[in-house]
Amino acid sequence: MRFLLVFVLLPFTISAQFNKNFVSKSDLYYTRLEYCGSGLFGFESNGKFGYMDINQKVVIPATLDLKLSSSQTMPSFTNGFAIVTSNGKSGLIDKTGKLVIPYEYSSLWLYSNQKNIVKAGKEVDSKLVYGVLNTQNKVIIPLEYSSLTVDSNLFMVAKNGKYGVVDINGKVLVPTEFYNITTYSKNRVAKAEKDGKYGFIDLKGSWIFEKSKSVFTFYGCNAGMVRCKVNNKYGYLDLKGNEVIITKYDYAEDFTDDGIARVGVSNSDTKYKTLYGYINKKGEVVIPLKYETLSFFVNGATIAKDPETNRYGYLDKNGKWILNPVYLYASSGFDDNGGVWVKMTDDKYHYINKAGKDFGTLDSIGNDTRTFKDGYSIASNTSYPYVLIDQTGKTLKTIDDVDAIYSFAENIAGYKSKKTGLYGFIDINGNKIGNPDFTVFNKYKWKNETWLYKY
């Protein structure tokens, strides 16, 4: 059986991504200790910082410059590399501490979805220019552009006030001749403007279609559909420029990869509220435009507020109720384990699956909702001490001497001792790992696209 962990009074959370036990040593004290990715922990010592592994073996000595405020984080590793600074210049180290890109750049950026690619900024002739390097310091895109923005494997670049497109290998696809360019890599097209022309081009710079800018305003493009506005109403064109869905909506979003789009209408009949629904690429309504609340689809379901009952339920992509609208509150969507938090008329929060099976209740889930990750969830509950419960709500274990517990990742979290005020680690079963010997955790992080909250 997998367990649900429920803790109270969470003042803030921390991401700590590792599997093995963290070995705590009572004779080691650091001003700061933070998990920084790639199995390494950043630590501060004597005004410098370095990195240790999960067994507290120092991998990179504390020789790196640290000029951060207490609310900032130490440099994190992305795909095995971290950006560091010295004397106001940026460089790049690997996880052995080797400086693979020297301290020569005004700024560096690592792309999490593109391995071994680094955006670099450098001041040349009193102007800041950008390009792309690999992690061996080889130039892929010359540092000669006034701006550079990535879209998957494409880069939108600017020079002398004009825009073009370069691919990830440094090949110029579209020369810097356009007044504006926005690429849509999935569809291999770009929105562009040049010499009074306005429309879409291919990735050779040739016009696919043009429209009058005084009539049409183009927005996003996905699934072969271009979202546009005419006379303050939204509709859609295909990639040949044909008006497939006439502009009649007061609100519209891009089509998803599943071929549906959320749209909305607002008029006197709706008492000036926007009512939402979904349409397909033929303009056919697949979910009626009658919902004051209608969310994005998450794992095949969208939250909808029923206009008759004024309660919440979950719809599938055909507009059929997966869970009927009987809930006073519904959290974002079904998590990867098929569950979701809802509030019922007993004034309690229940964790249920798509069949409506109830796995246990909480009196409160705090100001934010928490979905399960790897089968676990953290939530505040003022009615309990720190306890471990299973998914039926049965208390399995009370955890002593804990003043705060921080978000779990890969089954390990940090905690604060009530007795000493120091910090240590705890596993997903509520067992403490070593002694709470650390003076400070970093309490503010945004890692791996997961928001971490402060209570």
N, C-alpha and C positions, 0 to 999 in steps of 0.2 A: 504493500500500500504506500502511495506517496503521501507526504504530509503537507499540511497547510500551517505555516507559522504565523501567529498573530501576536503582535507586540503593542504596548501602549506608549503614549507620550513620546513619539519619535520626534526629537527636536530638529534633526537634519539627517541626511543620508550620505553614504559614501559608496562608490563603486570599487570593488576589490576583486579582480578577475583572476582566480587561480584555483587549482584543484587540490594540491597537496597541503598538508598541514604547514602552517607558518611557525617555524621554531623561534620562540621568544627567549631571549637571554637577558637575565636580570641586570647584567653589568653594562648593557648598551642603552644609552639614552640619546635621543636626537631631538633637536628643536622641531623638526618636521619629518613626517614619514608619509609618503603617498605612493599608491600603486600607479605605475606609469606605462603599463602595457608591455607586451613581449616577455612577460614573466619577471619583470624588473620593478624594484621599488626605489623611488627617489628618496634620498635622505639629505638633511642639512647638517653640516658640521663646521663650526668656526667660520660661518659666513660664506661657505662654499657648498656645493652639492655634488653628489655622486649617486651611484646606483648599486643596489645589492640584489641578490637573487632571493628565492623563497626561504632558503636556509640561512639567510643573513650573511652569506659570503659576499664580500665586496667585489663586484665585477668591474665597476668604474670608480676609481677613488674620488673623494670629495675635493676635486681640484677645479671644478667648473664654476664660472661666475654665477652668482645668484643675486639678482636685483629685482626681487618681486615683493609686492605687498602681501600682507597676511592672507588676503582673499584670493590671490592668484595661485595657479597651480605650477608645479615644476614641469619642464618639457616632457611630453608624453611620446612614446614610441608608436609609430605608425608603420606597419610592414617592416619592422626591425630597424627603423631609423628615427632619430629625434633631432629637432632644430635647437641649437644652442647659440649663445651670443658671447662675444668678448670685445670689449672696448667699443661697444655700439654697433658691431658688425655681426652678421649671422653666418653660421656654418652648420654643417650636418655631421653627426656622429652615427656610427652603427652601434649595435648593442654590446660590442666589446670595448667601446670607447674610442675607436679609431676615427680620426677626423677625415671623412671621405670627401667633404666639400669644405674648403678652407674659409676662414673668416674674411670674406671679401664682398659680401652682399649686404645691401640695406635691408633686405627682407627675403625670406624663403617660406614657401608653403608646400606641405606634403599632401598629396591626393590619396585618400584612403581607398578609393576604388580603382586607382591606377598605380600599380607597383612600380617602384624605381623611377618615378617621375616627380620632378620638383620644379615648381614655379619659382623663378628668381627675379628679384628687383635690384637694380644697381643705378647709382647716380653717374651719369655721363654728361659732361659739359653742362653741369648744373640742372640737368633734367633727369627725372626718374624714368627708367625704361625697364621693360620686362621681357623675359624669355623663358625657355624651359630647358632644364638640365636633366641628365640622368644621375643616379646616385654614385656614379664614378666620375662626376664633374665634367662629363662630356656635354657640349652644347648640342641640343636637339633643335630648338627654335632659337635663333639669334636674339640677344638682348637688344632689341631695337624698336619695340612697340610701346606706345604710351599706355595701352591697356591690353589685358589678356585674360579671357574668361573661358573656362572649360565647360564643355557639354559632352559628356561621355568621352569619345575618342576624337572630338573636334575642339579646336580652339578658335574663338572669335578674337581677332586682333585688330588693333587700331594704330595708324601711323599718319601723322600730318592731318588729323581730323577726319580721316577716311577709314573704312572698315573692310576687313576681308576674313577669310577662313583658312586655317592651316590644320593639317591632320597631326596625329600623335607622333608620326615619324618625321615631322618637320617639313613635309611637302606642302607647298602653297596650292590650295585648291581654288580659292577665289581671291584674286588680287585685291589689295586695299584701295578700292575705287568707289565704294558705296558709302552713302551718307549714314546709313544705319544697316545693321545686320543682326538677326537673331536666328541661331541655328536650332533645328529640331532633328537631332541625330537619328532617332528611331525611324523617322520618315525620310531621312536623307535630303532634306530641303531646308531652306532658310527664308525668313521674312526679310525683305530688302527694300531699299529706297535709293534711287539714283537718277539724276537729271530729270526730275519730274515724274519718274516712273515709280510705282508703288505696287508691290505684290510679292510673289514668291519666285525664288530662283532654285535651280538645282545646284549641286556642289561642284559644278564647273563654271558657275557664274551666269548661266543662260536663263533667261526668263521663262518660267512655266506659265504664269498668267499675270496680268496686270489689272488693277482696278483704280478707279478715281479715289484719291485720298480724301477728297471733300465729301465723298459719299460713304465709303467703307473705312472702318477702323478694324484692323486685325489684332487678334490676341493670340492665344495658344494654338498649337497644332499637335494632334495625336490621333492614332488609329486612322490615319488618312483623312481626317476632318479638320477644317480650319474654323475656329470660332471667330465670329465677326459681329460688328454692330453697325446698324443703319437706322438713322432717325431714332437713336436712343433705345433700340430694341436689338436683342441678340438672336443670331441664327448661325447656320453653318454652311460652308462651302466644301466641295471635295477638292482634291489636289489638281484638278483641271480648271478650277475656278468657277465651277457650276454651283448655283445656289440650290443645294439639296434640301435644306430646311430653312424656310423663310424666316426672316428676322421678326419674331413676334413675342419673344420672352423678355421679361424684365430682369432676369438673372440667368446666367448660364455658366457652366464650367466645361473644361475640355472633356472629350470622350475618354473613357478609360480603355485599357487594352481589351477589356471584355466587350467593347462596343456599345456602351451605354453612357449617358451623360445626365447629370443632375441639372434641372432647369427650374425656374420659378416664375410666377406671375403675381402681379400686384395691381389691383384696381378697386373700384368702388364696391364691387361684389364681394371682395375679400376684406372689406373694411380697412383697406390700405395696408394689410399685412401681406407679406410675401408667402405664398404657398408653394411648396416644392413637390417635384415628382421626378421621374426618370423617363428618358426617351431613348429609342434605338437609332441607328444610323439612317433609317428610312424616315425618321420623324415620328414614328409610331410611339404612342404612350405605353410604357411597360409598367410604370407605377403612377397612378393618377396624381395630378397636381392638386393635392388637397391637404397636404401635411405642413403644419406650421413648423415642425421639427422633423428633419429628415437628414440623416448623417451620411458620411462616406460609407462605402462598403468595407467591412473588415471581416476577413475569413467568411465571405459569403453572406453576410447579414448587414442590414442597416437599421438603426434605431428610428422609429417613427412615433410621433405623438398623434394618437387617434383623435380626430376632431369631435367624435361623438362622446367618448368617455373622458377625454382630456388626460388619458393615461398613456404609458409608453409600452411598446412591444417591439418585436423584431421581424422585419420583412426579408424575404429572399429576393433574388433578382427578377422574379416574375411578379412581384407585388403580393405574394401570398404570405400570410402570417406564419413564421416559424414558431414564435411565442406570442400568444394573443396579448392585446394591449390591456393589461391588468395591473401594471407596475406603477408605483408613484415616482420612481426614479430608475433610470437605466444607465449603466456606465458604457464606455465608448463602444466596445464590440467584443465578440467572442475571441478569447485569447487562443494561443497555439495549442492549448490543451482542451479547447472546446467549452470553456466556462466563461461566465460573466457575472458581475455583481449587479443585483437589482434590489430595490426597496419595495417591500410588500406592505399590505395594510396593517400588519402587526407592528409597524414602525421599526422593523429590523431589516438589516441587509442580508441577503441570501446569495450564496454562490451556487449558480445553477448551470446545467448544460443545455444544449439545444432541444433536448427532449423535455426540459422542465424539471429534471431530477435535482433535488435539493441536497447539497453537500454540507450544509451548516450555515449558521447565522452569526452576525456580529451586531452589536448595538450601534456601532458607528464605524465608518471607514475614513474619517477625517475629511479634510478639505479636498483631497485628491482621491481618485479611484486608482486601485492597483490591480493590474492584471497579472495572471500567473506567468512566470518565466521558469522554464525547466521544472514545472510542476509545483512551484511555490509562490506565495504572495505574502507581502508585508502590509499590515494595516493597523491603524490605531484603534484602540477600544478602551474607553475609560472605565469599563466595568471589570477588567481583568488586570492582574499583575502580568509580568512577562511570563508567557506560557507557551508550550508547544501543544498544538491540538491536531487531531487528524481531520480528514475532510467531512466527518460526521459531526464535528464540533466537540468531540470527547477530549478532555484535558489529559495529556500523556505525561507532562512534566512541567514543574514550575522552575524557573531559572532564577537563582538567587544572585545577590550582589550585582545587579545590573541597573544602571541609571539611564542608559540609552543604548539602543541597538541600531546599527546602520544597514542599509540595503544589502541583501545577499546577492552575490554573483558567483557562479560556479561553486555554490554550497558553502561559502565562507563569508563572514561579515565581521566588521569591527564592533566593539562594544565599549562602554565606559563603566568603570567600577564605581559603585556607590561609596565604598569605603575609602578608596585612595584618590578618586578623581582621575586616575590614569586610564590608559586605553589598552585593550588587548583584542584577541580574535576569538570567534566562536563559530562552531560548525552548524550545519543545517539541522542537526539533531539536538541542538542546545548544549553541546559539550564545549567547554572552554578549552582553548589551545594555549598551553603555556600560561604565563602570568601576565597581568595587565601592567606592563612596564614602560609604555610609551607615553610621552607627555602631550603630544598633539597629533591629531589626524587632520588631514585636509578635509574640510567639511563642505566644500562647494566644488562640485564637478559636473561636467556634462560629458559623459563618455559613451562611445558606441551608440550615439543617437538616442540615448535614454535620458530624459529629464530627471533630475534629482531634486527633491523638494526640501524646503526648510519649514518647520512648524513654528 
